[in-house]
Amino acid sequence: MRSFRLLALSLVLAAAAPHALAQPFSTPVAASRADVASAAHPFSVSLTVFRNPATGVEVRYGPLAAHAGYYPTIIPRNGENRNTEFVRLGAAAFLRERGISPYLAASYLVSLTDGWADSVLLEGGALAPVYRGIGIRLGAAVLVPTDGERVRLNPTIGASLRLF
């Protein structure tokens, strides 16, 4: 199981790294101000909070993103609701690079809670910009435990702050 966790983390990092290094951070001198203003820089890094995608970091390149962070949720077990915690590693695809955008995401959840197995999370929702790099997300996720436990549907809500 440990090798699967390392593989999942390696895939997320490998997906994000080439894009981050390939995009220059300077604008050609010959470009006009209008060209610069209208050209969107496709690479961004955001801090994210709560469950969508997680409390952590998201690296975006155009319509694709990789995320990693802490993912808490409440799961009913043995007749009571229990806090269950994970490290979430995954990727997302957005329909649009700017404005309100639907997205689909897939993640591997590494369990931090005794008695709960690692899981896979499949999610769909929408990202809406609010103000100058601040966005909110609302979605629904299907949590699939790797040990055959019952599949669960989780609401997901979160906020993000774009750093650059």
C-alpha positions as CSV (number, residue, x, y, z in Angstrom):
1,M,0.0,0.0,0.0
2,R,2.9,2.4,0.8
3,S,4.2,2.0,-2.8
4,F,0.8,2.9,-4.2
5,R,0.8,6.1,-2.1
6,L,4.3,7.0,-3.4
7,L,3.2,6.3,-6.9
8,A,0.1,8.6,-6.5
9,L,2.2,11.4,-5.1
10,S,4.8,11.0,-7.9
11,L,2.1,11.2,-10.6
12,V,0.6,14.4,-9.1
13,L,4.1,16.1,-8.9
14,A,5.1,14.9,-12.3
15,A,1.9,16.3,-13.9
16,A,2.5,19.7,-12.3
17,A,6.3,20.2,-12.6
18,P,6.9,20.3,-16.3
19,H,4.2,23.0,-16.9
20,A,5.5,25.1,-14.0
21,L,9.1,25.1,-15.4
22,A,8.1,25.5,-19.1
23,Q,6.2,28.8,-18.7
24,P,8.4,31.9,-18.7
25,F,7.6,34.6,-16.1
26,S,8.6,37.6,-18.3
27,T,6.8,39.3,-21.2
28,P,8.6,39.9,-24.5
29,V,9.6,43.6,-24.9
30,A,8.0,43.8,-28.4
31,A,4.5,42.9,-27.0
32,S,2.0,45.9,-26.8
33,R,0.3,46.7,-23.5
34,A,-3.0,45.5,-24.9
35,D,-1.5,42.1,-25.8
36,V,0.0,41.8,-22.3
37,A,-3.3,42.8,-20.6
38,S,-5.3,40.4,-22.6
39,A,-2.9,37.4,-22.4
40,A,-3.8,35.2,-19.4
41,H,-0.8,33.6,-17.7
42,P,-1.8,29.9,-17.8
43,F,0.3,28.9,-14.7
44,S,-1.0,29.7,-11.2
45,V,-0.6,28.6,-7.6
46,S,-3.4,28.8,-5.0
47,L,-3.9,28.2,-1.3
48,T,-7.1,26.2,-0.8
49,V,-9.2,25.8,2.3
50,F,-11.8,23.3,3.6
51,R,-12.8,20.3,1.5
52,N,-12.7,21.5,-2.0
53,P,-10.2,20.4,-3.1
54,A,-8.5,20.3,0.4
55,T,-6.8,22.6,2.9
56,G,-3.5,22.8,1.0
57,V,-2.1,23.9,-2.4
58,E,-3.3,23.7,-6.0
59,V,-1.1,24.2,-9.0
60,R,-2.9,25.1,-12.2
61,Y,-1.7,25.2,-15.8
62,G,-4.5,26.3,-18.1
63,P,-7.5,24.1,-17.6
64,L,-5.6,21.4,-15.7
65,A,-4.7,21.4,-12.0
66,A,-2.9,19.2,-9.4
67,H,-3.7,19.5,-5.7
68,A,-2.5,18.2,-2.4
69,G,-3.7,18.9,1.1
70,Y,-5.6,17.9,4.3
71,Y,-9.2,16.6,3.6
72,P,-11.5,16.2,6.7
73,T,-14.9,14.7,6.5
74,I,-17.5,13.1,8.7
75,I,-18.4,9.5,8.0
76,P,-21.0,7.4,9.8
77,R,-19.4,4.3,11.3
78,N,-20.8,1.8,13.9
79,G,-23.9,3.9,14.3
80,E,-22.3,7.2,15.0
81,N,-20.8,10.1,12.9
82,R,-17.0,10.1,13.2
83,N,-14.4,12.6,12.0
84,T,-12.3,11.0,9.3
85,E,-9.1,12.6,8.0
86,F,-7.1,12.2,4.8
87,V,-4.3,13.6,2.8
88,R,-5.7,14.3,-0.6
89,L,-3.6,14.0,-3.8
90,G,-5.2,14.5,-7.1
91,A,-5.9,16.3,-10.4
92,A,-8.7,18.3,-11.9
93,A,-9.8,19.4,-15.3
94,F,-11.8,22.7,-15.7
95,L,-14.0,23.5,-18.6
96,R,-12.9,27.1,-18.7
97,E,-9.6,28.8,-17.6
98,R,-11.4,32.0,-16.4
99,G,-14.9,32.9,-15.0
100,I,-17.3,30.4,-13.6
101,S,-16.2,27.0,-14.6
102,P,-17.5,23.4,-14.1
103,Y,-14.7,20.9,-13.3
104,L,-14.1,17.2,-12.7
105,A,-11.5,15.9,-10.3
106,A,-10.1,12.5,-9.2
107,S,-8.0,12.1,-6.1
108,Y,-6.3,9.5,-4.0
109,L,-7.0,9.9,-0.2
110,V,-4.4,8.6,2.2
111,S,-6.1,7.8,5.5
112,L,-4.9,9.5,8.7
113,T,-7.7,7.9,10.8
114,D,-7.2,4.5,12.5
115,G,-9.7,1.9,11.2
116,W,-10.3,3.6,7.9
117,A,-8.7,2.6,4.6
118,D,-7.2,4.8,1.9
119,S,-9.9,5.8,-0.6
120,V,-10.5,7.2,-4.1
121,L,-12.5,10.4,-4.5
122,L,-14.3,11.4,-7.7
123,E,-15.8,14.9,-7.7
124,G,-17.7,17.3,-9.9
125,G,-18.7,20.9,-9.3
126,A,-18.1,24.5,-10.2
127,L,-15.5,27.1,-9.4
128,A,-16.7,30.8,-9.2
129,P,-14.4,33.8,-8.9
130,V,-15.5,36.2,-6.2
131,Y,-12.9,39.0,-6.1
132,R,-9.3,39.4,-7.2
133,G,-7.9,35.9,-7.0
134,I,-10.5,34.7,-4.4
135,G,-12.8,31.9,-5.6
136,I,-15.4,29.6,-4.1
137,R,-16.2,26.0,-5.1
138,L,-19.2,23.9,-4.6
139,G,-19.5,20.3,-5.7
140,A,-20.3,16.7,-4.8
141,A,-17.9,13.8,-4.4
142,V,-18.1,10.1,-4.4
143,L,-15.8,8.5,-1.8
144,V,-14.8,4.9,-2.6
145,P,-12.8,3.1,0.1
146,T,-10.2,0.7,-1.2
147,D,-11.2,-2.0,1.4
148,G,-14.7,-2.5,0.0
149,E,-16.5,-0.4,2.6
150,R,-19.7,1.3,1.5
151,V,-19.4,4.1,-1.1
152,R,-20.4,7.5,0.2
153,L,-21.6,10.8,-1.4
154,N,-19.9,13.9,0.1
155,P,-20.9,17.5,-0.4
156,T,-17.7,19.6,-1.1
157,I,-17.3,23.3,-0.5
158,G,-14.2,25.4,-0.4
159,A,-12.4,28.6,-1.1
160,S,-9.1,29.5,-2.8
161,L,-6.7,32.4,-2.8
162,R,-4.6,32.7,-6.0
163,L,-1.0,33.6,-5.0
164,F,0.3,34.0,-8.6
